[in-house]
Each structure stands twice: as C-alpha cells, then as structure tokens.
C-alpha cells in the first residue's frame, strides 16, 4: 500500500518552541553557541510582536456543540451494544490491564478469529464493549499493532488507552476510555499523534491531535468549568488556508498557538489562546519564525521503507519489543527521515552538552537484512544519541514535525504494551 502523506497540522509544530513550552520561561537574548548545553534555545528567541491594536475575537465554548463521549456513539460501526462475555470464549488473551478501582480490561481473540475488548467491573461480570477485528485479512499483523495501556490526567480522567490500526490502514486509532460517575463507559477518539498538553494553564492536560491528513486541522479536546467536554478546531475560525506554526508559552498561564494564514497569496499570522472557557483569537499579528541550523542525520537504512528492516524498541527497565511491526516501522522511520512537506526534510538536531537521561531513555534499532544496524536513543527531554555519531544532540522537531515528547511517549507506549501483553503478540 502506498504510504499516506502527513499534513503539517499538529505536526507543524508544536515544533518550533517545544523546548520553550516545556521550560515555561524566556531564554536570554544572547543566542548560545553551537556547543551550548541547550542549543535549542535558538528556537526560543522573542519572535512574536503584536500590533498596537490587533483584531481580537472571543468565542465562548458554550457557543459550541459539546462532544459526544458515549461509547455507543463514538464507536459507531464497531459498536454492537454491551454484551456478556463468557471467559470460555476467550481462546487467547492478547492483553490485560487492571485499573486502580479493580476494573480488569481484556483484549482477546475467539476460536473463530474475532478480536474483542471486554471489561470486568468489581462485583460484576465480563462485558464486551467493542469488536476490534472481524476476521478479514491477516490477524497476526492486526494483533502486532494492538496495545492496551493506562492513562491518567488527561481532562482529569483516569482510564485506559486502546491503540490499534484501523483495518486496511496504516495509521493508528487512539481511543481513550474511562468510566463516568454513573459507571457509563465514555471514550474520546483521536488520530495522527495525539499529544497531552496543558494549553489553558489550569494544571490539567487537554488532548490535541491532527484532525485530517491533507489539511492543517488540529483538534483539541478540552473541558469547561462545568465538566462539559468540547472538541475545538481553531482553524475553523481563522480561514480556509492555514498552518499551525508553533505553540508558545511565556511563564505560567495559557499557551499561545501561532497559525500562519494565507489569503489571495498573502501570508498573515494569528494567535489562538484557550482560556477561561473561551477561545481568544488575535488576528494580523507580526510573527517572525526563528531560524535553526540542523545537524545532518545518519543515512536512512530503510531508504524510505524500500529496504526490509526489522525495528526493535528497548525500554530503560529491560522491556523490549523485538519486532515492532509494519505500522511501527512507518512511525519510527517517519519520526526521523520523513519530511512533512512544509518545514523540514527530516528531524532537526542540534549539538548539546546536556547528558542523556538513561533512566528515561528508549532505543529504536533499525536492523536491515544487509549492512550496518542503526540505533537511535531518545530521552524524555528530547536529548538523543545515534550509533556512529559522536556526542549528544537535542531533538528540536521530528521528521513529521511533531514534538519530541510525542516520540518519547510513543516509544514508551510500545514497551508498556509489551508488558501488558500476555500472548507475546509483538505488541
């Protein structure tokens, strides 16, 4: 199947100020040298200048339609209603996870080659909540890219993330499940690399993800003071041609999303802020994107996935996925070498004296059928190391234009899934 191109949406970048977003402060005005401990500071200069009276629009979340999070509505065609599940039908338990309240979640295959998700609440019985695989195609390939992990803190919820490939596609679908106060199963669905970020500065993370692959549409799941969840697409309010350029934060408080808009061949910029249950849009601001000089990456051992390569992932506590599978191969190769078509031909690296945090680092090893293997190690601060390259580097943006912390979370997810898998299905 031909690989599907990525849009520069969330991708384009939670990028330019990834380090600034994490640091939460301004950097000194003097730029660092190439061997600075934080060479990514070249991305963090003051680049936004407002006109004296920018045009400002304020849109209340209450003017938008609330997101429907009921499982039976979100899952749609995959939903067959809650049905009792007999443990005897669970011919192979693919993954099992226990939540803090004692709830057990299982992904299992039946003797007929179907794959279901089921839960067991304390004092209850096993109940199916979704059918994941209908028996068509290669079940081993589907199972290999199936993962079940806990999540905590997104919109203040505690639950489990079920990540899988949609049948016939290479992209992953991310379903975040939780049980509400009445025991009802709720779910938020995201695709294209969701990132948990506290955008409104209230201490609770929102969920941002790319809405569509052929346009720069970033969607945000957020929650108002009354607990109502909304799906906000800022681009819907700023014109038809747009691209998310950066996410910036200056000290405590809400982050500012910088969009580039184009009308009649003319570029303009606007800033979008989520705060106090409102979307604040500042139009026609003056924005000068920061410039960087990246370090060349090692050669792609897959040559754009044309050469068969086995990709493995190893975690800091000894967990390892020996063969991450086709979908993972696309993800890992794209993180480094696949340009997003707008701002980069691959990952952007700058030299740094900062040490690699071995206790939080994950390693991907690309092993081709012939030739040298290549290892890439990434920690939780975007510091990375490559075999065959001396020293450490700071990863400012990935080949897809995503935040380095998304890459780290993705690698962690593979290893977490390996720990919850009981059947050794490669997840």
C-alpha positions in Angstrom: 0.0 0.0 0.0 1.3 3.5 -0.8 2.3 5.4 2.3 -0.1 8.3 3.1 1.5 11.7 3.3 1.3 13.7 6.5 -0.1 17.2 6.8 1.8 19.9 8.7 -1.1 20.1 11.3 -0.3 19.4 14.9 2.8 18.3 13.3 3.8 21.7 12.1 4.6 22.3 15.1 4.0 22.0 18.5 7.6 22.2 17.0 9.3 25.4 17.0 9.0 26.0 20.7 8.9 22.5 22.0 11.7 23.3 24.4 10.1 26.6 25.4 6.8 25.0 26.1 8.5 22.6 28.5 10.7 25.1 30.1 8.0 27.7 30.6 10.3 30.8 30.5 12.1 33.1 28.1 15.6 32.5 27.2 18.4 35.1 27.4 18.5 37.5 24.4 22.1 36.4 23.5 22.0 33.3 21.3 24.0 30.3 22.5 26.9 28.9 20.6 26.7 25.6 18.7 28.0 23.6 21.6 25.7 25.2 24.2 24.1 22.9 26.8 20.8 24.0 25.3 21.4 24.6 21.7 17.6 24.5 21.1 17.5 28.0 22.6 17.9 29.3 19.0 14.2 28.3 18.7 13.3 30.3 21.8 14.0 33.9 20.9 11.3 36.5 21.2 9.7 36.1 17.8 6.2 37.4 18.4 5.4 41.2 18.1 1.9 42.5 18.4 0.5 45.5 16.6 -0.8 48.2 18.8 -4.4 47.2 18.3 -4.7 43.7 16.9 -8.1 42.5 15.9 -9.4 40.2 18.7 -12.3 37.8 18.6 -13.5 35.8 21.6 -15.6 32.7 21.2 -17.2 31.0 24.2 -17.1 27.2 24.5 -20.7 27.4 25.4 -21.5 28.6 21.8 -20.1 25.3 20.5 -21.7 21.8 20.5 -20.4 19.6 23.3 -18.5 16.5 22.2 -20.4 13.2 22.4 -18.3 10.8 24.5 -20.7 8.0 25.0 -19.1 4.8 23.7 -22.1 3.7 21.7 -22.0 7.0 19.7 -18.2 7.3 19.2 -17.6 3.7 18.2 -20.5 3.6 15.8 -19.9 0.7 13.3 -17.7 -1.1 15.8 -20.4 -0.9 18.4 -22.7 -3.9 18.9 -24.0 -2.9 22.4 -22.8 -4.2 25.7 -22.9 -8.0 25.7 -22.0 -10.6 28.3 -18.6 -12.2 27.6 -18.0 -15.8 28.7 -14.4 -16.4 29.8 -14.7 -19.7 27.9 -14.8 -17.8 24.6 -11.5 -16.1 25.3 -9.4 -18.5 23.4 -6.3 -16.2 23.5 -5.9 -13.3 25.9 -3.9 -10.7 23.9 -3.5 -8.0 26.6 -4.9 -7.5 30.1 -4.8 -4.4 32.2 -6.0 -3.6 35.8 -7.3 -0.1 36.7 -6.9 1.4 40.1 -10.5 0.7 41.1 -10.1 -3.0 40.4 -11.6 -3.0 36.9 -10.0 -5.5 34.6 -9.7 -4.8 30.8 -9.0 -7.6 28.3 -8.4 -7.8 24.6 -8.9 -11.3 23.4 -9.3 -13.5 20.3 -12.0 -16.1 19.9 -11.6 -19.5 18.3 -13.4 -18.1 15.3 -10.6 -15.5 14.8 -12.5 -12.5 16.1 -11.0 -9.9 18.5 -13.0 -8.2 21.2 -12.4 -5.8 24.1 -14.2 -6.7 27.4 -14.2 -5.3 30.9 -14.9 -6.8 34.3 -16.1 -4.3 37.0 -15.7 -5.2 40.7 -18.6 -7.4 41.6 -19.8 -7.6 38.0 -19.4 -9.9 35.0 -17.3 -9.8 31.9 -18.8 -7.5 29.3 -17.9 -6.9 25.7 -17.6 -3.2 24.8 -16.1 -3.3 21.3 -15.3 -5.6 18.4 -11.8 -4.8 17.1 -11.3 -7.4 14.3 -13.9 -9.1 12.1 -11.8 -12.0 10.8 -10.9 -10.4 7.5 -7.2 -10.1 6.5 -4.1 -11.1 8.5 -5.0 -11.3 12.2 -1.3 -11.6 13.2 -0.5 -8.2 11.6 -3.5 -6.6 13.3 -2.6 -8.1 16.7 1.0 -7.0 16.3 -0.1 -3.3 16.3 -2.6 -3.6 19.1 -1.8 -2.1 22.5 -3.6 -1.5 25.8 -2.1 1.0 28.3 -3.4 3.1 31.2 -3.7 6.9 31.0 -4.0 9.4 33.7 -4.6 13.2 34.0 -6.0 13.9 30.5 -9.0 16.2 31.2 -8.7 14.9 34.8 -9.7 11.4 33.8 -8.3 8.0 34.7 -8.8 5.2 32.3 -7.2 3.1 29.6 -5.9 3.8 26.1 -6.7 1.2 23.4 -4.5 1.9 20.4 -4.8 -0.1 17.1 -4.6 0.2 13.4 -7.8 0.6 11.5 -8.3 -2.4 9.2 -6.9 -1.6 5.8 -5.0 1.5 7.0 -1.5 2.0 8.5 -2.5 4.9 10.8 -3.2 4.2 14.4 -6.6 5.0 16.1 -6.3 6.1 19.7 -9.4 5.5 21.9 -9.2 7.0 25.4 -11.7 5.2 27.6 -12.9 5.9 31.2 -16.0 5.2 33.3 -18.0 8.2 34.5 -19.6 8.6 37.9 -22.6 6.5 36.9 -20.4 3.7 35.6 -21.1 4.5 32.0 -18.2 3.9 29.5 -17.0 7.1 27.8 -14.4 7.5 25.1 -12.5 10.2 23.2 -11.2 9.2 19.8 -8.1 10.7 18.2 -5.7 10.0 15.3 -2.4 11.3 14.0 -0.2 11.5 17.0 -2.3 12.9 20.0 -0.3 15.0 22.5 -1.5 15.8 26.1 -0.7 19.4 26.8 -2.0 21.9 29.4 -3.0 24.6 26.9 -5.2 26.7 29.1 -2.7 26.7 32.1 -5.1 25.3 34.7 -2.9 22.4 35.6 -4.9 19.7 33.7 -3.9 18.5 30.3 -6.0 18.9 27.2 -5.7 16.4 24.3 -4.6 17.8 21.0 -4.3 15.8 17.7 -4.3 16.2 14.0 -7.8 16.0 12.6 -7.1 15.4 8.9 -4.0 14.3 6.9 -4.5 16.6 3.9 -5.0 19.8 5.7 -3.6 21.6 8.8 -6.5 20.9 11.1 -5.5 20.5 14.7 -8.4 19.5 17.0 -8.4 20.0 20.8 -10.4 18.1 23.4 -11.0 20.5 26.3 -13.3 20.7 29.3 -15.1 23.7 30.8 -15.6 24.6 34.4 -18.9 22.5 34.5 -17.1 19.4 33.2 -18.6 19.6 29.7 -16.1 18.3 27.1 -15.7 20.2 23.7 -13.9 19.3 20.6 -12.4 22.6 19.3 -10.9 23.1 15.9 -9.3 26.6 16.0 -8.7 26.6 12.2 -12.5 26.7 11.7 -12.4 30.3 12.9 -9.3 31.6 11.0 -9.9 30.9 7.4 -9.6 28.1 4.9 -5.8 28.2 4.3 -3.8 27.9 7.5 -0.9 26.0 9.2 0.0 25.7 12.9 3.5 27.1 13.2 4.3 27.0 16.9 3.0 26.5 20.5 4.5 29.1 22.8 4.2 29.8 26.5 5.7 32.7 28.4 5.7 31.8 32.1 2.6 30.3 33.9 -0.8 30.6 32.2 -2.2 29.5 28.8 -0.2 28.7 25.8 -0.5 30.6 22.5 -1.0 28.7 19.3 0.5 30.5 16.3 -1.1 30.0 12.9 0.0 31.1 9.5 -2.9 32.0 7.3 -2.9 32.7 3.6 -5.5 34.7 1.5 -5.0 35.8 -2.1 -1.4 34.7 -1.9 -0.7 36.9 1.1 0.6 35.5 4.4 -0.6 36.7 7.8 -0.4 35.3 11.3 -2.8 35.0 14.2 -2.5 33.8 17.8 -5.1 31.4 19.3 -5.4 31.1 23.1 -7.7 28.8 25.2 -8.5 30.4 28.5 -11.5 30.8 30.9 -13.7 28.6 28.8 -13.1 30.8 25.8 -11.2 30.7 22.5 -9.4 34.0 22.0 -8.2 34.8 18.5 -5.7 37.7 17.8 -5.5 38.4 14.1 -2.9 40.1 12.0 -0.1 39.8 14.5 3.5 40.2 13.4 5.4 36.9 13.7 9.0 36.1 12.6 9.7 32.4 12.7 13.0 31.5 14.4 15.8 30.0 12.2 17.8 26.9 13.0 20.7 25.1 11.5 20.3 21.3 11.9 22.9 18.5 12.1 22.7 16.0 9.2 21.0 12.8 10.2 22.7 9.4 9.5 21.5 7.8 6.3 18.1 6.1 6.4 18.8 2.4 6.5 15.3 1.7 5.1 15.7 4.1 2.2 12.1 5.3 2.7 10.9 1.8 3.7 12.0 0.3 0.4 14.5 -2.0 2.1 13.2 -4.6 4.5 14.3 -3.6 8.0 13.4 -5.1 11.4 12.8 -2.5 14.0 13.0 -3.2 17.7 12.3 -1.0 20.8 14.0 -1.3 24.2 13.0 0.5 27.4 15.0 1.6 30.4 13.7 -1.2 32.6 14.6 -4.0 30.3 11.3 -4.2 28.5 11.8 -4.9 24.8 9.8 -5.3 21.6 11.9 -7.4 19.3 9.8 -6.7 16.1 7.6 -3.7 16.4 5.7 -4.4 13.1 4.8 -2.6 9.9 2.8 0.3 11.4 5.6 0.9 13.9 8.2 0.8 11.2 6.4 3.6 9.4 6.1 5.6 12.5 9.8 5.2 13.6 11.1 5.8 10.1 8.9 8.9 9.7 10.0 10.3 13.1 13.5 10.8 11.7 13.6 10.9 7.9 10.1 11.6 6.6 9.7 15.3 6.0 6.2 16.8 6.5 6.4 18.6 3.1 6.5 22.1 4.5 9.2 23.0 7.0 11.7 20.1 7.2 13.1 17.2 5.2 13.7 15.2 8.4 14.3 15.5 12.1 16.1 18.7 13.3 19.1 18.0 15.6 21.5 20.5 17.3 24.6 19.5 19.3 24.3 19.8 23.1 26.4 19.2 26.2 23.3 18.1 28.1 23.6 14.5 29.3 21.3 11.7 28.2 18.9 10.6 30.9 19.5 6.9 30.7 16.8 6.2 33.3 14.1 7.5 30.9 15.6 6.7 27.5 14.2 4.4 24.9 16.1 2.9 22.0 14.9 2.0 18.5 17.3 -0.2 16.5 16.9 -0.4 12.7 18.4 -3.8 11.5 18.4 -4.2 7.7 18.9 -7.6 6.0 22.3 -6.5 4.9 24.6 -3.7 6.2 25.1 -1.9 9.5 22.3 -1.6 12.1 21.5 1.9 13.3 20.4 2.7 16.9 18.6 5.8 18.0 18.2 6.6 21.7 15.8 9.3 22.9 15.1 10.5 26.5 12.2 12.5 28.0 13.8 15.9 27.4 14.5 15.4 23.7 18.1 14.5 24.1 19.2 11.8 21.7 22.2 9.7 20.6 22.8 7.8 17.4 25.2 5.0 16.8 28.0 6.2 14.5 27.7 9.8 15.6 29.8 11.3 18.4 28.2 13.2 21.2 24.6 14.0 22.2 22.0 16.0 20.3 18.9 17.9 21.2 15.9 16.8 19.0 14.0 20.0 18.3 11.5 18.6 15.9 10.9 15.2 14.3 10.7 14.3 10.6 6.9 14.6 10.9 7.2 18.0 12.6 5.9 16.6 15.9 7.1 17.4 19.4 10.0 15.2 20.6 8.0 14.3 23.7 5.4 12.7 21.5 8.1 10.5 20.1 9.3 9.6 23.6 5.7 8.8 24.6 5.2 6.6 21.5 8.3 4.6 22.2 7.2 4.2 25.9 3.8 3.1 24.7 5.2 0.2 22.7 7.2 -1.0 25.7 4.3 -0.6 28.1 2.1 -2.6 25.7 4.7 -5.3 25.7 4.4 -5.5 29.5 0.6 -5.8 29.4 0.6 -8.3 26.6 0.2 -11.9 27.8 0.3 -13.7 24.5 3.6 -12.3 23.1 1.8 -11.0 20.1 4.5 -8.4 19.4 2.7 -5.5 21.0 
